[in-house]
Amino acid sequence: MEEKDFNKARLENVTIPQNREFLRNALINSAAAKKKSFFNFVPVKIGAAAFAVVLVAVFMVVEDNNNPGQTNNLGGVWSTYDDTEEGNNSVVWPQAPKACENLFEKSAPGFGGKGYAVRVTGNAGDKAKTILGVNTYLSEHASCPRCSGINITMFKGIKFKIKGNISGGALYFILPHESGEPDENKTLCQSLTDNNDYTADISGFVKSEWTDVKLDFYKSFKQPKGTTVKIDKVLENANRIKWEWKGNKGEKMDVWIDEIQFY
């Protein structure tokens, strides 16, 4: 096969994401990684367009916590949430936002004793069950009151580093499925599954030292009860990702998260 035919064939078999913001961030993250072993698979004279498309498929850095601000690498904001609206008196830090006022702050140091990390602490309330959590949006256009997600179907899963203490409670990683419209209070994106979302129990990964968590979208998550939505549909328009702790009265949690990537 001639080289021009080879390049044409490569391009015909590659799906180019339509999300311009996604392409920008993915290209920046991929270039910064300088994966030498990856470049060995690319023909020397391959066209620039084909090279860029192949490069996008490597990974996307959601958060490396080199920035102390409230946003991640994609421009989306971090925020915590609690169950006080349900009448519980649980406490989460950083404080959950009031309306659209974001009160989140990062902690130092992050993984390897460098930069920052996302740290969340909490105390269970008086009710039998307490729900506390932290989430981050995947686009600068996905936070309150806008609901604009990104397509992450080209990735196999998500990985991140975690440490802490969950004091007998359970910690879950959640992939919400939400619409492009905010709720009536203009503070959250409306759930399309009545909050029956794809969830993975990551309690066993939470230890005193940093631990690697790697979740495969198609192996680590099970079809939620109460919805028939397939995970492919969730990944097509992902607004945010969540870490949620469920504890009992008197229990406490302290969780650190760093180095988040789609792979």
C-alpha positions as CSV (number, residue, x, y, z in Angstrom):
1,M,0.0,0.0,0.0
2,E,1.3,3.5,-0.9
3,E,1.9,5.9,1.9
4,K,-0.9,8.3,0.8
5,D,-3.4,5.4,0.8
6,F,-2.1,4.3,4.2
7,N,-2.7,7.8,5.7
8,K,-6.1,8.0,4.1
9,A,-7.1,4.6,5.6
10,R,-6.0,5.7,9.1
11,L,-8.1,8.8,8.9
12,E,-11.2,7.0,7.6
13,N,-11.1,4.7,10.7
14,V,-10.8,7.5,13.3
15,T,-13.8,9.3,14.7
16,I,-13.0,13.0,15.4
17,P,-14.7,14.4,18.5
18,Q,-17.0,17.3,17.7
19,N,-16.4,19.1,21.0
20,R,-13.9,21.9,20.3
21,E,-13.2,22.5,23.9
22,F,-12.5,18.8,24.5
23,L,-10.0,18.7,21.5
24,R,-8.2,21.7,22.8
25,N,-7.7,20.3,26.3
26,A,-6.9,16.8,25.1
27,L,-4.2,18.0,22.7
28,I,-2.6,20.2,25.3
29,N,-2.6,17.4,27.9
30,S,-1.3,14.8,25.4
31,A,1.5,17.1,24.2
32,A,2.6,17.9,27.7
33,A,2.9,14.2,28.6
34,K,5.7,13.6,26.0
35,K,5.0,9.9,25.8
36,K,8.0,8.7,23.8
37,S,6.8,5.1,23.4
38,F,3.6,6.4,21.8
39,F,5.5,8.3,19.1
40,N,7.2,5.1,17.9
41,F,3.9,3.9,16.5
42,V,3.4,7.0,14.3
43,P,5.0,6.9,10.7
44,V,7.6,9.6,10.3
45,K,5.8,11.1,7.3
46,I,2.2,10.8,8.5
47,G,0.0,13.8,7.8
48,A,-0.4,16.4,10.6
49,A,-4.1,15.9,10.8
50,A,-3.8,12.2,11.3
51,F,-1.1,12.7,13.9
52,A,-3.3,15.1,15.9
53,V,-6.3,12.8,15.9
54,V,-4.3,9.8,17.0
55,L,-2.7,11.9,19.8
56,V,-6.1,12.9,21.2
57,A,-6.8,9.2,22.1
58,V,-4.0,8.9,24.6
59,F,-5.6,10.4,27.7
60,M,-7.1,13.6,29.2
61,V,-5.9,15.2,32.4
62,V,-8.9,16.3,34.4
63,E,-6.9,17.5,37.4
64,D,-3.2,17.6,38.3
65,N,-3.8,20.1,41.2
66,N,-0.9,22.3,40.2
67,N,-3.3,25.2,40.4
68,P,-4.6,26.3,43.9
69,G,-7.8,27.7,42.5
70,Q,-11.3,26.3,42.4
71,T,-11.2,24.9,38.9
72,N,-9.7,21.8,37.3
73,N,-7.6,21.5,34.2
74,L,-10.7,21.6,31.9
75,G,-12.0,24.8,33.4
76,G,-14.7,23.1,35.4
77,V,-15.3,24.1,39.1
78,W,-15.0,21.9,42.2
79,S,-17.6,22.0,44.9
80,T,-18.8,19.9,47.9
81,Y,-22.4,18.9,48.8
82,D,-24.2,17.6,51.9
83,D,-27.7,16.5,53.0
84,T,-28.6,19.5,55.1
85,E,-31.5,20.3,52.8
86,E,-33.0,16.9,53.8
87,G,-33.0,18.0,57.4
88,N,-29.7,16.5,58.5
89,N,-27.1,18.4,60.5
90,S,-24.0,16.8,58.9
91,V,-21.0,19.0,58.2
92,V,-18.7,19.0,55.2
93,W,-15.5,21.0,54.5
94,P,-14.9,22.9,52.3
95,Q,-18.3,24.3,52.9
96,A,-21.0,23.4,50.3
97,P,-21.9,26.3,48.0
98,K,-24.8,28.7,48.8
99,A,-26.8,29.1,45.6
100,C,-24.0,29.7,43.0
101,E,-21.4,31.1,45.5
102,N,-18.5,28.6,45.4
103,L,-16.8,28.2,48.7
104,F,-14.3,25.5,47.6
105,E,-10.6,25.6,48.3
106,K,-7.8,23.1,47.6
107,S,-5.3,21.7,50.2
108,A,-1.6,21.2,50.2
109,P,0.5,19.3,49.6
110,G,-0.7,17.0,46.9
111,F,0.7,13.6,45.7
112,G,4.4,13.4,46.1
113,G,4.5,16.3,48.6
114,K,3.9,18.8,45.7
115,G,1.3,21.3,44.7
116,Y,-2.2,20.8,45.9
117,A,-4.9,18.1,46.3
118,V,-8.7,18.0,46.6
119,R,-9.4,17.4,50.3
120,V,-12.8,16.8,51.8
121,T,-13.6,16.2,55.4
122,G,-17.0,15.6,57.0
123,N,-18.9,14.6,60.1
124,A,-22.1,12.5,59.9
125,G,-25.3,14.1,61.2
126,D,-27.9,12.9,63.7
127,K,-29.9,11.0,61.1
128,A,-29.3,7.3,60.6
129,K,-27.6,7.9,57.2
130,T,-25.5,10.8,56.0
131,I,-24.5,11.7,52.5
132,L,-21.5,14.0,51.8
133,G,-19.6,14.5,48.6
134,V,-17.4,16.4,46.3
135,N,-17.8,16.8,42.5
136,T,-16.1,18.6,39.6
137,Y,-17.6,19.7,36.3
138,L,-15.9,18.6,33.1
139,S,-16.3,21.9,31.3
140,E,-16.1,25.6,32.0
141,H,-19.7,25.7,30.6
142,A,-21.0,22.9,32.9
143,S,-21.2,24.7,36.2
144,C,-24.1,26.6,37.7
145,P,-26.4,27.5,36.0
146,R,-25.3,26.0,32.7
147,C,-25.3,22.3,31.9
148,S,-23.0,21.5,29.0
149,G,-21.1,18.3,29.2
150,I,-18.4,16.7,27.0
151,N,-18.1,13.4,25.1
152,I,-15.8,10.9,26.8
153,T,-16.8,7.8,24.9
154,M,-13.3,7.5,23.4
155,F,-11.8,6.7,26.8
156,K,-11.7,3.3,28.5
157,G,-12.1,4.6,32.0
158,I,-10.8,7.0,34.7
159,K,-7.9,6.8,37.1
160,F,-6.8,8.9,40.1
161,K,-4.9,8.8,43.4
162,I,-6.6,8.8,46.7
163,K,-5.8,8.6,50.5
164,G,-7.6,9.2,53.8
165,N,-9.9,7.7,56.3
166,I,-13.6,7.0,55.9
167,S,-14.2,5.7,59.5
168,G,-16.5,2.8,58.7
169,G,-18.6,4.6,56.1
170,A,-18.4,3.8,52.4
171,L,-17.0,5.9,49.5
172,Y,-18.4,5.7,46.0
173,F,-17.3,7.2,42.6
174,I,-20.3,8.2,40.6
175,L,-21.0,9.0,36.9
176,P,-24.2,11.1,36.9
177,H,-26.4,11.2,33.8
178,E,-27.8,14.7,33.5
179,S,-29.7,16.9,31.0
180,G,-28.6,20.1,29.4
181,E,-31.1,22.0,31.5
182,P,-30.6,23.2,35.2
183,D,-33.1,22.5,37.9
184,E,-35.8,25.1,38.9
185,N,-33.3,26.7,41.4
186,K,-30.7,27.1,38.6
187,T,-28.1,25.4,40.9
188,L,-27.9,21.8,39.6
189,C,-28.3,20.0,36.2
190,Q,-31.4,17.9,36.1
191,S,-30.9,14.1,36.6
192,L,-32.1,11.9,33.7
193,T,-32.1,8.8,35.9
194,D,-33.7,10.1,39.1
195,N,-30.3,9.8,40.6
196,N,-30.0,6.1,39.8
197,D,-26.5,6.6,38.5
198,Y,-23.5,4.4,37.5
199,T,-21.6,3.9,40.8
200,A,-18.4,2.1,41.8
201,D,-17.6,1.3,45.5
202,I,-14.0,2.5,46.1
203,S,-14.0,2.2,49.9
204,G,-11.2,-0.4,49.8
205,F,-8.8,2.0,48.1
206,V,-8.9,4.6,50.9
207,K,-5.8,4.1,53.0
208,S,-3.4,6.3,54.9
209,E,-1.0,6.4,52.0
210,W,-1.7,7.4,48.4
211,T,-3.3,4.6,46.4
212,D,-4.0,4.3,42.7
213,V,-7.6,3.8,41.6
214,K,-8.3,2.7,38.1
215,L,-12.0,2.2,37.0
216,D,-13.0,0.7,33.7
217,F,-16.3,2.2,32.4
218,Y,-17.5,-1.1,31.1
219,K,-16.2,-3.4,33.9
220,S,-16.2,-1.4,37.1
221,F,-19.7,0.0,36.9
222,K,-23.0,-2.0,36.9
223,Q,-26.3,-1.1,35.4
224,P,-28.1,0.9,38.1
225,K,-31.5,-0.3,39.3
226,G,-34.3,2.1,38.4
227,T,-33.0,3.1,35.0
228,T,-32.5,1.5,31.6
229,V,-29.9,4.0,30.4
230,K,-26.8,2.4,29.0
231,I,-23.4,3.7,30.1
232,D,-22.5,4.7,26.5
233,K,-25.3,7.3,26.7
234,V,-23.9,8.6,30.0
235,L,-20.5,9.0,28.5
236,E,-21.7,10.8,25.4
237,N,-22.6,13.9,27.5
238,A,-20.8,13.8,30.8
239,N,-21.4,17.0,32.9
240,R,-19.5,16.1,36.1
241,I,-17.9,13.3,38.2
242,K,-18.6,12.7,41.9
243,W,-17.0,11.1,45.0
244,E,-19.7,10.4,47.6
245,W,-19.4,9.2,51.2
246,K,-22.3,7.5,53.0
247,G,-21.8,7.3,56.8
248,N,-23.7,6.6,59.9
249,K,-24.3,8.7,63.0
250,G,-21.0,9.6,64.7
251,E,-18.7,8.6,61.8
252,K,-16.2,10.9,60.2
253,M,-14.4,11.1,56.8
254,D,-11.2,12.7,55.5
255,V,-10.4,12.0,51.8
256,W,-7.7,13.4,49.5
257,I,-7.9,13.1,45.7
258,D,-5.2,13.9,43.1
259,E,-4.0,13.2,39.6
260,I,-7.3,12.5,37.8
261,Q,-7.2,11.3,34.2
262,F,-9.5,9.7,31.6
263,Y,-7.4,7.0,29.9
